[in-house]
Amino acid sequence: MSPVLAGVLQLLALMVALALAYRPLGDYMAGVYSSPKHLRVERWIYRAVGANPATEMRWPAYLRGVLGFSLVSVLFLYLLQRVQGSLPGSLGFASVDPDQAFNTAASFVANTNWQSYYGEQAMGHVVQTGGLAVQNFLSAAVGLAVAVALVRGFARHRTGELGNFWADLVRGTVRILLPVAVVGAVLLVACGAIQNFAGIHEVGQFMGGSQQWNGGAVASQEAIKELGTNGGGYFNANSAHPFENPNGLSNLLEIFLILVIPLSITRTFGRMVGSVRQGYAILAAMVGIWVVFTALMMWTEFRHGGPAFDLAGGATEGKETRFGIGASSIFSVATTLTSTGAVNSFLSSYTGFGGGIAMLGMQLGEIAPGGVGSGLYGILIMAVIAVFLAGLMVGRTPEYLGKKIGTREIKFAACYILITPALVLCFTAVSMVMDTPLNSLTNSGAHGFSEVLYAYTSGANNNGSAFAGLNADTQWYNTTIGIAMLLGRFLPMVFVLALAGSLAEQKPVPMTAGTLRTDKPLFSGLLVGTIMIVAGLTYFPALALGPLAEGLAS
């Protein structure tokens, strides 16, 4: 079987599996967030944190819950790393340096999982399992909660109440993420991923010295790392490491885990607003972008010209032979179009255009299908922009899901789409004119610029992947990328929740003959066009200096 055909068949198998899971998982999640009942274990958690799940919150109270919980999470994870050297199960590793501890705490709480350290050489079992893996669950649950709050803003009328943050957080963790992650971990163990608390041991001689490996609860962390679109690996090689991702079957399973919630939540959205066709319209936009990006990535990696590429059958440098070009391309697009950031290949070794595709996937806002929760609220913001533009073209007050999109709503949406590009471009520009950040570059020219642009794009968009040619373990990059991750995660949430509160206060607007039908293919096309235009106008100059220049020169 040719490598190209193998890649296409894997893509088709993945799409079938996602289609089979779409309806049951989407309906189940809608039921989770709509049910008035609370499980016994949930009631125990509410009592422990002093929360009343029956209390409805307006958007400022909901936001305080999000920010307060996340602040406590950052402080806890920071302190856990700082005292690691005194903890049992540390495997002899020292406490983490302050700037690295801040960066890692910000990264995992912001659902980014940017790692400027070697996981197997810096973090013991307690930090990996009790700190990082726990945040993989909680940060994903926060994203789900904010997305559900925005959906309630569209679904509710004449009230500013958006639900209860603590109830949404606990339900997302206990009823959705935990059960699916447990099943995923068992399947990964069956595929060959390791799951233990073994210490460091030598496995033989390597290049004149001893080679050492440490075990860990890898399969369980790998499952939630992908399911929660987190991406941080137990090992530095991430999902290219055979302990995390042993074979082609586990690779396909991990891609499925990455995509299943972000795609299925569009069904949840449709159910909660009372029209599943609205969910299908959003799904069509997501899937359309994802399929096109995957096809482009496979084409540029298989067909890039040159004698070496022709002999190898494509751009094989930096890709695991057990996966090949096709599976590596599918994986890289899945992780950069979501907020996952996991890698099973070396992105810096991709062709110039291939690296540009991965970078553009993040710069779209990671909304196709995006992160757990964040993908849905991101694309709904773009839907608001799309109906606003359509309203301008026909001279009519824009409406979406029976809600008028007025001056207040469009200001919230505009602020949302401006935050991340401002962080990415400003931090990149400052880094390129300072001597200290430039000393971290492995490459010069267009590729060196791409390394810096990719780092801040990944951080501010809460992705976490890297070109890896950049030495990011410095005080400058640890601090600035940490700030970009926190601001890129939580500032947009402010405007999402403010928009949700504004929409929930409105009375429903009846549909007329002049109302734009947002459940039709025409709207899906308008939405895709809006996404591409906004991202293109924002990032094209920077992309032209980096991956486009490199791709055209090669």
Disulfide bonds with the S-S distance in Angstrom:
none
